[in-house]
Amino acid sequence: IYLSIYLSVIYHLSIYLSIYLSIYLSIYLSIYLSIYLSIYLSIYLSIYLSIYLSIYLSIYLSIYLSIYLSIYLSIYLSIYLSIYLSIYLSIYLSIYLSIYLSIYL
């Protein structure tokens, strides 16, 4: 009789423990994994994004700035030089011609 009661108690305890452990482990693991994954992902993503963005932005900005500056400078210099030279030459030629013509006429 005692053996049957003992076995029954052990059986119920084992069922109770298995249910309790399964519930506890599922809750604990879900909470732990969610916290761990959120922290890990936030750290990993922040590091990855900072490195990726710094490299990408440095390369992109250097290429963009070099192309933009070369185009801008070439256009600006060509326009500026053409305008400046035309004005300078017209003034210089008019003065030179007026002096030359006044001397020789």
GROMACS elastic network, one bead per residue, 0.5 to 0.9 nm:
[ bonds ]
;  ai    aj funct       b0    kb
    1     4     6  0.51532   500
    1     5     6  0.62413   500
    1     6     6  0.84645   500
    2     5     6  0.50487   500
    2     6     6  0.58692   500
    2     7     6  0.83579   500
    3     7     6  0.59405   500
    3     8     6  0.83677   500
    4     7     6  0.50206   500
    4     8     6  0.59782   500
    4     9     6  0.85245   500
    5     9     6  0.61043   500
    5    10     6  0.85200   500
    6     9     6  0.51321   500
    6    10     6  0.61155   500
    6    11     6  0.84552   500
    7    10     6  0.50201   500
    7    11     6  0.59367   500
    7    12     6  0.85384   500
    8    12     6  0.61442   500
    8    13     6  0.84318   500
    9    12     6  0.51409   500
    9    13     6  0.59577   500
    9    14     6  0.84362   500
   10    14     6  0.59625   500
   10    15     6  0.85218   500
   11    14     6  0.51405   500
   11    15     6  0.62722   500
   11    16     6  0.85866   500
   12    15     6  0.50600   500
   12    16     6  0.59987   500
   12    17     6  0.84039   500
   13    17     6  0.58593   500
   13    18     6  0.83336   500
   14    17     6  0.50275   500
   14    18     6  0.59531   500
   14    19     6  0.84954   500
   15    18     6  0.51309   500
   15    19     6  0.61439   500
   15    20     6  0.84326   500
   16    19     6  0.52170   500
   16    20     6  0.59343   500
   16    21     6  0.83517   500
   17    21     6  0.57547   500
   17    22     6  0.82495   500
   18    21     6  0.51217   500
   18    22     6  0.59536   500
   18    23     6  0.85158   500
   19    22     6  0.51695   500
   19    23     6  0.61404   500
   19    24     6  0.84104   500
   20    23     6  0.52445   500
   20    24     6  0.58913   500
   20    25     6  0.82966   500
   21    25     6  0.56998   500
   21    26     6  0.81951   500
   22    25     6  0.51716   500
   22    26     6  0.59527   500
   22    27     6  0.85127   500
   23    26     6  0.51819   500
   23    27     6  0.61235   500
   23    28     6  0.83880   500
   24    27     6  0.52417   500
   24    28     6  0.58510   500
   24    29     6  0.82433   500
   25    28     6  0.50016   500
   25    29     6  0.56629   500
   25    30     6  0.81507   500
   26    29     6  0.52086   500
   26    30     6  0.59342   500
   26    31     6  0.85021   500
   27    30     6  0.51896   500
   27    31     6  0.61224   500
   27    32     6  0.83924   500
   28    31     6  0.52438   500
   28    32     6  0.58442   500
   28    33     6  0.82160   500
   29    32     6  0.50052   500
   29    33     6  0.56363   500
   29    34     6  0.81322   500
   30    33     6  0.52196   500
   30    34     6  0.59332   500
   30    35     6  0.85002   500
   31    34     6  0.51884   500
   31    35     6  0.61193   500
   31    36     6  0.83917   500
   32    35     6  0.52341   500
   32    36     6  0.58531   500
   32    37     6  0.82419   500
   33    37     6  0.56680   500
   33    38     6  0.81618   500
   34    37     6  0.51817   500
   34    38     6  0.59234   500
   34    39     6  0.84935   500
   35    38     6  0.51715   500
   35    39     6  0.61181   500
   35    40     6  0.83982   500
   36    39     6  0.52410   500
   36    40     6  0.58847   500
   36    41     6  0.82738   500
   37    41     6  0.56913   500
   37    42     6  0.81773   500
   38    41     6  0.51785   500
   38    42     6  0.59244   500
   38    43     6  0.85018   500
   39    42     6  0.51651   500
   39    43     6  0.61234   500
   39    44     6  0.84023   500
   40    43     6  0.52468   500
   40    44     6  0.58821   500
   40    45     6  0.82493   500
   41    44     6  0.50008   500
   41    45     6  0.56594   500
   41    46     6  0.81588   500
   42    45     6  0.51785   500
   42    46     6  0.59186   500
   42    47     6  0.85011   500
   43    46     6  0.51737   500
   43    47     6  0.61306   500
   43    48     6  0.84092   500
   44    47     6  0.52532   500
   44    48     6  0.58834   500
   44    49     6  0.82613   500
   45    48     6  0.50030   500
   45    49     6  0.56720   500
   45    50     6  0.81694   500
   46    49     6  0.51809   500
   46    50     6  0.59182   500
   46    51     6  0.84994   500
   47    50     6  0.51738   500
   47    51     6  0.61322   500
   47    52     6  0.83981   500
   48    51     6  0.52657   500
   48    52     6  0.58738   500
   48    53     6  0.82491   500
   49    52     6  0.50030   500
   49    53     6  0.56472   500
   49    54     6  0.81436   500
   50    53     6  0.52043   500
   50    54     6  0.59069   500
   50    55     6  0.84889   500
   51    54     6  0.51990   500
   51    55     6  0.61336   500
   51    56     6  0.83832   500
   52    55     6  0.52839   500
   52    56     6  0.58524   500
   52    57     6  0.82256   500
   53    56     6  0.50002   500
   53    57     6  0.56210   500
   53    58     6  0.81324   500
   54    57     6  0.52252   500
   54    58     6  0.59305   500
   54    59     6  0.84963   500
   55    58     6  0.52210   500
   55    59     6  0.61394   500
   55    60     6  0.83797   500
   56    59     6  0.52705   500
   56    60     6  0.58326   500
   56    61     6  0.82325   500
   57    61     6  0.56371   500
   57    62     6  0.81572   500
   58    61     6  0.52169   500
   58    62     6  0.59589   500
   58    63     6  0.85013   500
   59    62     6  0.52222   500
   59    63     6  0.61306   500
   59    64     6  0.83841   500
   60    63     6  0.52521   500
   60    64     6  0.58438   500
   60    65     6  0.82511   500
   61    65     6  0.56700   500
   61    66     6  0.81873   500
   62    65     6  0.51962   500
   62    66     6  0.59603   500
   62    67     6  0.85007   500
   63    66     6  0.52157   500
   63    67     6  0.61264   500
   63    68     6  0.83512   500
   64    67     6  0.52541   500
   64    68     6  0.58074   500
   64    69     6  0.82203   500
   65    69     6  0.56448   500
   65    70     6  0.81651   500
   66    69     6  0.52015   500
   66    70     6  0.59612   500
   66    71     6  0.85005   500
   67    70     6  0.52098   500
   67    71     6  0.61167   500
   67    72     6  0.83657   500
   68    71     6  0.52411   500
   68    72     6  0.58348   500
   68    73     6  0.82636   500
   69    73     6  0.56985   500
   69    74     6  0.81970   500
   70    73     6  0.52013   500
   70    74     6  0.59642   500
   70    75     6  0.84927   500
   71    74     6  0.52016   500
   71    75     6  0.60915   500
   71    76     6  0.83365   500
   72    75     6  0.52507   500
   72    76     6  0.58131   500
   72    77     6  0.82377   500
   73    76     6  0.50009   500
   73    77     6  0.56746   500
   73    78     6  0.81649   500
   74    77     6  0.52155   500
   74    78     6  0.59410   500
   74    79     6  0.84826   500
   75    78     6  0.51953   500
   75    79     6  0.60808   500
   75    80     6  0.83274   500
   76    79     6  0.52632   500
   76    80     6  0.58070   500
   76    81     6  0.82168   500
   77    80     6  0.50175   500
   77    81     6  0.56582   500
   77    82     6  0.81492   500
   78    81     6  0.52450   500
   78    82     6  0.59473   500
   78    83     6  0.84897   500
   79    82     6  0.52101   500
   79    83     6  0.60958   500
   79    84     6  0.83454   500
   80    83     6  0.52543   500
   80    84     6  0.58122   500
   80    85     6  0.82271   500
   81    85     6  0.56607   500
   81    86     6  0.81603   500
   82    85     6  0.52174   500
   82    86     6  0.59505   500
   82    87     6  0.85000   500
   83    86     6  0.51952   500
   83    87     6  0.61174   500
   83    88     6  0.83677   500
   84    87     6  0.52498   500
   84    88     6  0.58486   500
   84    89     6  0.82769   500
   85    89     6  0.56841   500
   85    90     6  0.81816   500
   86    89     6  0.51822   500
   86    90     6  0.59439   500
   86    91     6  0.85025   500
   87    90     6  0.51772   500
   87    91     6  0.61239   500
   87    92     6  0.83872   500
   88    91     6  0.52575   500
   88    92     6  0.58963   500
   88    93     6  0.83052   500
   89    93     6  0.56980   500
   89    94     6  0.82090   500
   90    93     6  0.51464   500
   90    94     6  0.59460   500
   90    95     6  0.85000   500
   91    94     6  0.51659   500
   91    95     6  0.61309   500
   91    96     6  0.83895   500
   92    95     6  0.52328   500
   92    96     6  0.58982   500
   92    97     6  0.83227   500
   93    97     6  0.57224   500
   93    98     6  0.82259   500
   94    97     6  0.51274   500
   94    98     6  0.59422   500
   94    99     6  0.84893   500
   95    98     6  0.51291   500
   95    99     6  0.61091   500
   95   100     6  0.83847   500
   96    99     6  0.52075   500
   96   100     6  0.59070   500
   96   101     6  0.83299   500
   97   101     6  0.57288   500
   97   102     6  0.81776   500
   98   101     6  0.51499   500
   98   102     6  0.58753   500
   98   103     6  0.84493   500
   99   102     6  0.50947   500
   99   103     6  0.61062   500
   99   104     6  0.85781   500
  100   103     6  0.52219   500
  100   104     6  0.61165   500
  100   105     6  0.82514   500
  101   104     6  0.51969   500
  101   105     6  0.55155   500
  102   105     6  0.54391   500
